[in-house]
Amino acid sequence: MGTPYYIAPEVLDKNYDQKCDIWSLGIILYVLFCGYPPFNGTNDEKIMRKIKEKNVSFPNEEWDDVSIQIKEIILSML
């Protein structure tokens, strides 16, 4: 299935197409701006549960200077 941090929720549900690649690119973009993935957990199961919830936030000082436009692009990709 791949690395858990980059798996789209649709892949977990086994109902996906090429749009899932956009999800993975959104994850990469998120990581490039702050240095950590938007969905974390102590094991793969917890990471995948958070991915299915799709609750993305932009916490901490890493995001303070990032424009709203970039945040909107990331959200639209996810």
C-alpha positions in Angstrom: 0.0 0.0 0.0 2.9 2.4 0.4 4.2 4.7 3.1 1.4 5.4 5.5 2.0 9.2 5.7 1.2 9.6 2.0 -1.7 7.2 1.5 -5.0 8.9 0.5 -8.2 7.9 2.3 -9.6 6.5 -0.9 -6.7 4.1 -1.2 -7.4 2.9 2.3 -11.1 2.3 1.2 -9.8 0.6 -1.9 -11.8 2.9 -4.1 -9.4 5.3 -5.8 -8.0 6.8 -9.1 -5.3 9.1 -10.2 -6.6 11.9 -7.9 -4.9 10.1 -5.0 -1.6 11.2 -6.5 -2.7 14.8 -5.9 -3.3 13.9 -2.2 0.2 12.6 -1.9 1.6 15.7 -3.5 -0.4 17.8 -1.0 1.2 15.8 1.8 4.7 16.4 0.3 3.9 20.2 0.0 2.7 20.3 3.6 6.0 18.6 4.8 8.1 20.9 2.7 6.6 23.9 4.5 6.9 22.7 8.1 9.1 19.6 8.2 6.5 17.1 9.5 3.4 15.4 8.0 -0.1 16.5 8.7 -1.2 13.1 10.0 1.0 11.6 12.7 0.7 8.7 15.0 2.7 6.2 17.0 2.0 3.4 14.6 0.6 2.8 11.1 -2.9 2.1 12.3 -3.2 5.5 14.2 -1.8 7.3 11.2 -4.3 5.7 8.8 -7.2 6.5 11.2 -6.2 10.2 11.2 -5.9 10.1 7.4 -9.5 8.8 7.2 -10.7 11.6 9.5 -9.1 14.2 7.1 -8.7 16.8 9.9 -5.9 19.0 8.6 -4.6 21.9 10.7 -1.7 24.3 10.4 -0.4 24.5 14.0 2.6 26.0 15.6 5.0 28.7 14.5 6.1 26.9 11.4 2.8 28.0 9.7 2.7 31.6 11.0 4.5 33.1 8.0 2.9 30.9 5.4 0.3 32.6 3.2 -3.3 31.7 3.3 -3.1 31.0 -0.4 -0.5 28.2 0.2 -2.7 26.8 3.0 -5.7 26.8 0.7 -3.8 25.0 -2.1 -2.7 22.3 0.4 -6.3 21.9 1.7 -7.6 21.7 -1.8 -5.1 18.9 -2.6 -6.1 17.1 0.5 
